[in-house]
Amino acid sequence: MNPLISESVECLDWKKKAIQKSIDSGAFQNEPYLMLYNLDEFRALAKEANDNFKGLQTVAVKCNPVLNLLKEAINNGLGAEVASFGELQMAERAGFDKSKIIFDSPIKTIKELEYALNLGCIINVDNFQELEIIEKIINAFTIEKQESLSLGLRINPQVGVGKFEDLSTGVPTSKFGIAMEYKDGIVEAYKRNRWLKAVHLHVGSQGYEMEETISAIEKVMSLVEEINQQLDGQIKIFNIGGGLPINYNSETINPTFTQYGNQLKEKLPQLFDGSFLLITEFGRAYWAKCGVIVSKVEYTKTSGHRNIAIVHVGGNICIPTIYQYPVWKLRVSIFDGKGEFKSGLNDDLYQTDLAGPLCFASDLIAKQRILPLVKQSDYVMVHDCGAYLYSSYSHYNLRLAPPIYNYNSNLDQLEIIKKGETMEQKIEFFS
Ligand SMILES: *Cc1c(COP(=O)(O)O)cnc(C)c1O
């Protein structure tokens, strides 16, 4: 018996059907790699979030700014959290109502602030200097316009580091928001400005346990209650950011929105009793597990004793995986040229590197993975790719971004979400 265990992982049924459909319909004839989504999974997650948190659920645009996917978010009752002016413009293009857009950029120019204030979306202020500029702009507005506005301060709760230091945004020295230590200045700001009706925090993404996020929320809640006592309940919007981690180790969703919602209800019932409008801003937890990338294996070779398969997915699109290996290790499944899943359970297994398409040696989507023999014209499916990857696509080496399809399981159909990038578009960027 083979002592090794195959790392060509078993996957959900829709993924097997989707790759089969992609091969049968000839999708790989023009494009060497594709992104495949299951929008039914996204819809179920959006419903679960809305059912559990009530209030306003927004999706973090930075994790997936694709126009048709933003429209899908609108159709499922979500608003948009935008972290830059570009994302704000994209959210407007998709058709989000201004009352459901949260503008959270850490660096907003005067022009961008004027635009957003005139638009009337919710704005979270990152620092006292930004607040000064906003006060000047708003003071020139009519009283009626002033009263229609809802802005918040982004409070940095100054809590501990999560598992990933570079994703922890609520540490004592974070570059984001106004540190809790400036409590007096924070209280004064709310006193001065009746339009500061919201409070915002976001302690970071992947790497925080639910409990750590909740204790950061509790910290901000006690500050809010103190301010509300002094100012007659001025803060009416409690914006808890995103940051629910996702499980990269299997197909299971864990933790779920329901688990998070239940813990929040237990620890912070004030968020659910009508005292506040609760706003969430999840990104990864909506999108990551709904999408995979599938690439043809273009070539295979051995070099020294090393087995290498060369694929089109690598540092062009899976940037965190490549540059921080193995922090963002992604599961893979191998399929043969006809679309049959190769579990490797009854086959000889080989330690194999799956090499990406870019011209640097460490561009490897999987290193020393125990796989069945990977052959030319096989396919590699990379899991949990639905968030943050397409949005951070790299132009390096001028490789074209893939087309994106939805696999509609009811109709057994591929539906185009976004066409692949064209060479003209690529050349235009550098021209
Ligand atoms: C990135 C970000 C989010 C989304 O974070 P996820 O970990 O993807 O849920 C939400 N709010 C703010 C302010 C962010 O910067």
The ligand as a MOL file (V3000), in Angstrom:
LIG
                    3D

  0  0  0     0  0            999 V3000
M  V30 BEGIN CTAB
M  V30 COUNTS 15 15 0 0 0
M  V30 BEGIN ATOM
M  V30 1 C -11.1290 44.7950 4.1720 0
M  V30 2 C -12.1580 45.4000 5.0040 0
M  V30 3 C -13.3380 44.6950 5.2670 0
M  V30 4 C -13.5600 43.2700 4.7990 0
M  V30 5 O -12.7520 42.3820 5.4950 0
M  V30 6 P -12.9410 40.7830 5.3180 0
M  V30 7 O -11.8740 40.1940 6.1460 0
M  V30 8 O -12.8080 40.4720 3.8930 0
M  V30 9 O -14.3020 40.4680 5.8490 0
M  V30 10 C -14.3120 45.3380 5.9790 0
M  V30 11 N -14.1510 46.6050 6.4540 0
M  V30 12 C -13.0120 47.3100 6.2400 0
M  V30 13 C -12.8900 48.6820 6.7660 0
M  V30 14 C -11.9920 46.7270 5.5190 0
M  V30 15 O -10.8650 47.4200 5.3080 0
M  V30 END ATOM
M  V30 BEGIN BOND
M  V30 1 1 1 2
M  V30 2 1 2 3
M  V30 3 2 2 14
M  V30 4 1 3 4
M  V30 5 2 3 10
M  V30 6 1 4 5
M  V30 7 1 5 6
M  V30 8 2 6 7
M  V30 9 1 6 8
M  V30 10 1 6 9
M  V30 11 1 10 11
M  V30 12 2 11 12
M  V30 13 1 12 13
M  V30 14 1 12 14
M  V30 15 1 14 15
M  V30 END BOND
M  V30 END CTAB
M  END
